[in-house]
């Protein structure tokens, strides 16, 4: 009987929290990525019938957010049967230890989801595949919230290296458009409140001239201001300040009322993004910046306007 294996790395963790490695939580991007991946798996009808996860906080919370999305795919009975099993040996597990845990999976399970950590998971992806695994264009094989889909042509207790057929690799940055562009019986996996966003226009004065900071988008294709979903337990200003810290690695104080809002097409809909002026007081060093894969740079108002693609955003900045 053909079996399927889904390997998922936990979402991005929050390094600003004073906690042990085991108790480090997800940051908001990590929460969203885990939830989005679950919604996308539901769309593909990759609903696992056996789920095991590392008990580390960031892993089990990733599993919970992911499974909460596709647990709604069936009726009440199916939802009640959905369970996530914690396995202590998955924490900091090597690829050999991960294989050992897979060999203990019930033979009745047809599709298994494992949520864990690098470097063990990435090593397992390479070791399990019957063919060499190439790096994607962005240069990271198994970043946070990545998903590997294998077909296994053996019983679980017989699973071993080199005997898995890697079907595909999936990344949160690549699936957001797929999630919302296709409708299915379970409804849209992107919650309605995701379309209400806030952000900041970070600014400073240098030799009497006001400058603004832009950051690159998650795909690195264009320059934007730090922005994100307004979390349900935060005000738009609080959410905007957190986005500035995460996306740009900056701290500061919002000065005055919102500058205005603009619109951005995403997830098959339109986001409304409200921007607040923030006077920057501190710039974090690269090693302390959560999303340091982005670029950040100070520009004059005129130069920034030339680099911004969105006409509505550009109009706000021209009048800033």
DODREN-875586 format. One record per residue (C-alpha): z, y, x; residue number from 1. Coordinates in steps of 0.02 Angstrom, whole numbers. Each point is the difference from the previous one (the first is absolute). Example, Ala and Ser with C-alpha at 12.3 -4.5 7.8 and 13.67 -1.06 7.14 Angstrom:
REM DODREN-875586
+--------+--------+--------+-----+
:     up :  north :   east : num :
+--------+--------+--------+-----+
:    390 :   -225 :    615 :   1 :
:    -33 :    172 :     69 :   2 :
+--------+--------+--------+-----+
***
This chain:
REM DODREN-875586
+--------+--------+--------+-----+
:     up :  north :   east : num :
+--------+--------+--------+-----+
:      0 :      0 :      0 :   1 :
:    -49 :    170 :     66 :   2 :
:    146 :    119 :     24 :   3 :
:      8 :    187 :     31 :   4 :
:    116 :     94 :    116 :   5 :
:     34 :    187 :     -9 :   6 :
:     87 :     79 :    150 :   7 :
:     66 :    176 :    -25 :   8 :
:     91 :    112 :    121 :   9 :
:    139 :    109 :    -70 :  10 :
:    -37 :    182 :    -42 :  11 :
:     34 :    146 :    117 :  12 :
:    186 :     19 :     35 :  13 :
:    107 :    157 :      6 :  14 :
:     55 :     35 :    179 :  15 :
:     94 :    157 :    -49 :  16 :
:    139 :   -106 :    -77 :  17 :
:    149 :    -48 :    109 :  18 :
:     -4 :   -187 :    -30 :  19 :
:    -16 :   -164 :     92 :  20 :
:   -172 :    -77 :     16 :  21 :
:     43 :   -125 :   -137 :  22 :
:     57 :    135 :   -121 :  23 :
:   -138 :    127 :     31 :  24 :
:    -79 :     49 :   -167 :  25 :
:   -179 :     39 :    -46 :  26 :
:    -56 :    180 :      4 :  27 :
:    -96 :     66 :   -150 :  28 :
:   -168 :    -43 :     74 :  29 :
:     62 :   -178 :     28 :  30 :
:     57 :    -11 :   -180 :  31 :
:   -166 :     62 :    -66 :  32 :
:   -102 :   -114 :    114 :  33 :
:     96 :   -155 :    -52 :  34 :
:    -20 :     46 :   -183 :  35 :
:   -185 :     38 :     21 :  36 :
:    -31 :   -164 :     90 :  37 :
:     85 :    -93 :   -142 :  38 :
:   -109 :     90 :   -128 :  39 :
:   -155 :    -43 :    101 :  40 :
:     50 :   -184 :     16 :  41 :
:     23 :     -3 :   -188 :  42 :
:   -175 :     71 :    -20 :  43 :
:    -70 :   -139 :    110 :  44 :
:    100 :   -128 :   -101 :  45 :
:     89 :    -55 :    158 :  46 :
:    164 :    -34 :    -90 :  47 :
:    111 :   -111 :    110 :  48 :
:    102 :   -140 :    -73 :  49 :
:    118 :     -3 :    149 :  50 :
:     66 :    154 :     93 :  51 :
:    109 :      1 :    155 :  52 :
:     58 :    152 :     96 :  53 :
:    107 :     52 :    145 :  54 :
:    167 :     61 :    -67 :  55 :
:    -10 :    161 :    104 :  56 :
:     10 :    148 :   -118 :  57 :
:   -175 :     68 :     35 :  58 :
:    -77 :   -173 :    -26 :  59 :
:     91 :    -50 :   -158 :  60 :
:    -30 :    171 :    -78 :  61 :
:   -184 :    -16 :     42 :  62 :
:     -4 :   -169 :    -83 :  63 :
:     92 :     67 :   -152 :  64 :
:   -119 :    147 :    -24 :  65 :
:   -152 :   -107 :     29 :  66 :
:     55 :   -139 :   -118 :  67 :
:     56 :    123 :   -134 :  68 :
:   -182 :     54 :    -15 :  69 :
:    -77 :   -171 :    -28 :  70 :
:    148 :    -77 :    -91 :  71 :
:    -69 :     86 :   -155 :  72 :
:   -162 :   -100 :      9 :  73 :
:     65 :   -138 :   -113 :  74 :
:    108 :    -13 :   -153 :  75 :
:    190 :     -1 :    -12 :  76 :
:     12 :   -180 :     59 :  77 :
:   -106 :     33 :    155 :  78 :
:    100 :    156 :     43 :  79 :
:    163 :    -95 :    -12 :  80 :
:    -69 :   -130 :    119 :  81 :
:    -44 :    130 :    131 :  82 :
:    126 :    -13 :    142 :  83 :
:     11 :     65 :    178 :  84 :
:     90 :   -116 :    120 :  85 :
:     93 :     74 :    149 :  86 :
:    -14 :   -100 :    161 :  87 :
:    111 :     56 :    144 :  88 :
:   -111 :    -88 :    127 :  89 :
:   -146 :    114 :    -45 :  90 :
:     92 :    148 :     78 :  91 :
:    -70 :     28 :    176 :  92 :
:    -89 :   -168 :    -15 :  93 :
:   -129 :    -56 :    127 :  94 :
:   -165 :    -73 :    -60 :  95 :
:     70 :   -175 :     31 :  96 :
:    153 :     37 :   -105 :  97 :
:   -109 :     70 :   -138 :  98 :
:   -104 :   -158 :      1 :  99 :
:    160 :   -102 :    -11 : 100 :
:     51 :     96 :   -156 : 101 :
:   -171 :    -26 :    -78 : 102 :
:     17 :   -187 :     29 : 103 :
:    151 :      5 :   -116 : 104 :
:    -95 :     77 :   -146 : 105 :
:     -5 :   -114 :   -154 : 106 :
:   -164 :    -95 :     -9 : 107 :
:    -18 :     54 :   -181 : 108 :
:    -29 :    180 :     57 : 109 :
:   -184 :     46 :     -2 : 110 :
:     13 :    180 :     59 : 111 :
:    140 :     61 :    114 : 112 :
:     48 :    177 :     50 : 113 :
:    101 :     29 :    159 : 114 :
:     72 :    173 :     37 : 115 :
:     63 :     27 :    175 : 116 :
:    -12 :     92 :    166 : 117 :
:   -104 :     27 :    154 : 118 :
:    -30 :    -62 :    130 : 119 :
:     25 :   -171 :    -82 : 120 :
:   -118 :     28 :   -146 : 121 :
:   -141 :     70 :    105 : 122 :
:     19 :   -146 :    120 : 123 :
:     -8 :   -121 :   -146 : 124 :
:   -159 :     81 :    -67 : 125 :
:    -83 :    -30 :    168 : 126 :
:     75 :   -173 :     26 : 127 :
:    -37 :    -67 :   -173 : 128 :
:   -181 :     56 :     -9 : 129 :
:   -133 :   -128 :     43 : 130 :
:   -107 :    141 :     72 : 131 :
:     40 :    147 :    117 : 132 :
:     68 :    152 :    -93 : 133 :
:    -79 :    167 :     43 : 134 :
:     90 :    167 :     -4 : 135 :
:    -50 :    117 :   -143 : 136 :
:    -74 :    171 :     37 : 137 :
:    169 :     88 :     -8 : 138 :
:     61 :   -110 :    143 : 139 :
:    152 :    -83 :    -80 : 140 :
:    -13 :   -178 :    -61 : 141 :
:    158 :     -7 :   -105 : 142 :
:     78 :    172 :    -33 : 143 :
:    135 :     26 :   -132 : 144 :
:    -41 :    -68 :   -174 : 145 :
:   -155 :    -90 :     65 : 146 :
:    -52 :   -160 :    -90 : 147 :
:    -88 :   -155 :     67 : 148 :
:    -80 :   -125 :   -120 : 149 :
:    -20 :   -180 :     61 : 150 :
:    -68 :   -159 :    -77 : 151 :
:     97 :   -153 :     59 : 152 :
:    -86 :   -169 :    -14 : 153 :
:    154 :   -106 :     26 : 154 :
:    170 :    -35 :    -74 : 155 :
:    134 :    128 :     43 : 156 :
:     98 :   -122 :    106 : 157 :
:   -158 :    -33 :    103 : 158 :
:    -44 :    182 :     31 : 159 :
:    -30 :     39 :    184 : 160 :
:    -86 :    122 :    117 : 161 :
:   -188 :     14 :     -5 : 162 :
:    -14 :    -81 :   -171 : 163 :
:     -2 :    152 :   -114 : 164 :
:   -156 :     88 :    -62 : 165 :
:     28 :    188 :      5 : 166 :
:    -90 :     70 :   -153 : 167 :
:     41 :    184 :     19 : 168 :
:    117 :    135 :     66 : 169 :
:     53 :    146 :   -109 : 170 :
:     86 :    166 :     37 : 171 :
:     86 :    126 :   -115 : 172 :
:   -112 :    143 :     56 : 173 :
:   -155 :    -98 :    -52 : 174 :
:     52 :    -62 :   -171 : 175 :
:     56 :    158 :    -91 : 176 :
:   -174 :     33 :    -70 : 177 :
:    -23 :   -182 :    -50 : 178 :
:    166 :     -1 :    -91 : 179 :
:    -48 :    132 :   -124 : 180 :
:   -189 :    -18 :    -11 : 181 :
:     12 :   -166 :    -91 : 182 :
:     89 :    -26 :   -165 : 183 :
:     83 :   -163 :    -46 : 184 :
:    110 :    -70 :   -135 : 185 :
:    161 :     51 :     86 : 186 :
:    -42 :    186 :     -2 : 187 :
:    -13 :    121 :    144 : 188 :
:    114 :    -48 :    146 : 189 :
:     19 :    182 :     53 : 190 :
:    146 :     77 :    -98 : 191 :
:    -39 :    158 :    -98 : 192 :
:    124 :    106 :     99 : 193 :
:    -99 :    -32 :    160 : 194 :
:   -125 :    130 :    -62 : 195 :
:    131 :    138 :      8 : 196 :
:     19 :     51 :    182 : 197 :
:     73 :    139 :    104 : 198 :
:    -18 :     60 :    178 : 199 :
:     31 :    143 :    119 : 200 :
:   -100 :    130 :     94 : 201 :
:     96 :     -3 :    165 : 202 :
:     -6 :    167 :     88 : 203 :
:     68 :     97 :    147 : 204 :
:    -26 :    169 :     83 : 205 :
:    -73 :      8 :    175 : 206 :
:    -20 :    173 :     79 : 207 :
:      4 :     76 :   -173 : 208 :
:   -135 :   -114 :    -70 : 209 :
:     39 :   -126 :   -137 : 210 :
:    -62 :   -174 :     41 : 211 :
:     -1 :   -157 :   -107 : 212 :
:     14 :   -182 :     50 : 213 :
:   -127 :   -129 :    -59 : 214 :
:     13 :   -188 :     19 : 215 :
:   -136 :   -130 :     -9 : 216 :
:    -15 :   -109 :   -154 : 217 :
:     57 :   -181 :      2 : 218 :
:   -178 :    -53 :     42 : 219 :
:    -15 :    138 :    129 : 220 :
:   -158 :     67 :    -79 : 221 :
:     53 :    176 :    -47 : 222 :
:    135 :    132 :     18 : 223 :
:    130 :     24 :   -137 : 224 :
:    175 :     66 :    -31 : 225 :
:    145 :   -124 :    -13 : 226 :
:     11 :    -60 :   -180 : 227 :
:     49 :   -149 :   -105 : 228 :
:     64 :    -69 :   -163 : 229 :
:    144 :     92 :    -83 : 230 :
:    133 :   -134 :     -5 : 231 :
:     88 :    -25 :   -165 : 232 :
:    172 :     40 :     71 : 233 :
:    -54 :    156 :     95 : 234 :
:    -59 :    175 :    -42 : 235 :
:   -177 :     48 :     54 : 236 :
:     75 :    108 :    138 : 237 :
:    107 :   -143 :     65 : 238 :
:   -146 :   -120 :     -2 : 239 :
:   -109 :    127 :     91 : 240 :
:    132 :     22 :    136 : 241 :
:     11 :   -188 :     26 : 242 :
:   -188 :    -14 :     12 : 243 :
:      0 :    135 :    134 : 244 :
:    125 :   -101 :    101 : 245 :
:    -92 :   -165 :    -20 : 246 :
:   -182 :     54 :     13 : 247 :
:     14 :    147 :    120 : 248 :
:    166 :    -32 :     88 : 249 :
:     64 :    174 :    -40 : 250 :
:    154 :     77 :    -80 : 251 :
:     21 :    170 :    -79 : 252 :
:     48 :     98 :   -155 : 253 :
:   -106 :     34 :   -151 : 254 :
:    -17 :    188 :    -19 : 255 :
:    -34 :     63 :   -175 : 256 :
:    -92 :    -73 :   -147 : 257 :
:   -147 :   -120 :      1 : 258 :
:   -162 :     71 :     67 : 259 :
:    -98 :    -89 :   -135 : 260 :
:    -77 :   -170 :    -31 : 261 :
:   -166 :    -86 :     30 : 262 :
:    -83 :   -163 :    -52 : 263 :
:    -51 :   -154 :     96 : 264 :
:    -92 :   -156 :    -61 : 265 :
:     92 :   -160 :     43 : 266 :
:     40 :   -171 :    -75 : 267 :
:   -135 :     22 :   -130 : 268 :
:     82 :    158 :    -69 : 269 :
:     44 :    177 :     49 : 270 :
:    160 :     50 :     91 : 271 :
:     78 :    171 :    -31 : 272 :
:     77 :     62 :    163 : 273 :
:    121 :    147 :      2 : 274 :
:     24 :     86 :    168 : 275 :
:    154 :     93 :     64 : 276 :
:     10 :    116 :    152 : 277 :
:    114 :    -73 :    134 : 278 :
:     56 :     97 :    154 : 279 :
:      8 :   -130 :    139 : 280 :
:    162 :     -3 :     99 : 281 :
:    -17 :   -164 :     96 : 282 :
:   -141 :   -112 :     61 : 283 :
:     51 :   -180 :     35 : 284 :
:    -53 :    -84 :    160 : 285 :
:   -138 :   -129 :    -13 : 286 :
:    118 :   -148 :     14 : 287 :
:    105 :     62 :   -147 : 288 :
:   -148 :     40 :   -113 : 289 :
:    -21 :   -138 :   -129 : 290 :
:   -188 :     20 :    -23 : 291 :
:    -46 :     45 :    178 : 292 :
:   -168 :    -86 :    -20 : 293 :
:    -54 :    163 :    -83 : 294 :
:    -47 :    157 :     95 : 295 :
:     87 :    167 :    -30 : 296 :
:    -57 :    171 :     58 : 297 :
:     34 :    184 :    -25 : 298 :
:   -144 :    108 :    -61 : 299 :
:    -29 :    179 :    -49 : 300 :
:    -29 :     22 :   -186 : 301 :
:   -187 :     26 :     27 : 302 :
:    -18 :   -152 :    113 : 303 :
:     99 :   -110 :   -120 : 304 :
:   -111 :     53 :   -146 : 305 :
:   -153 :    -55 :     98 : 306 :
:     73 :   -174 :     26 : 307 :
:     56 :    -34 :   -179 : 308 :
:   -124 :    -94 :   -109 : 309 :
:     80 :     22 :   -171 : 310 :
:    -62 :    165 :    -74 : 311 :
:    153 :     24 :   -110 : 312 :
:    118 :    -24 :    147 : 313 :
:   -106 :    116 :    105 : 314 :
:     13 :    134 :   -135 : 315 :
:    190 :    -14 :     -2 : 316 :
:      8 :     21 :    187 : 317 :
:   -119 :    148 :      1 : 318 :
:    124 :     91 :   -112 : 319 :
:    156 :    -59 :     92 : 320 :
+--------+--------+--------+-----+
***
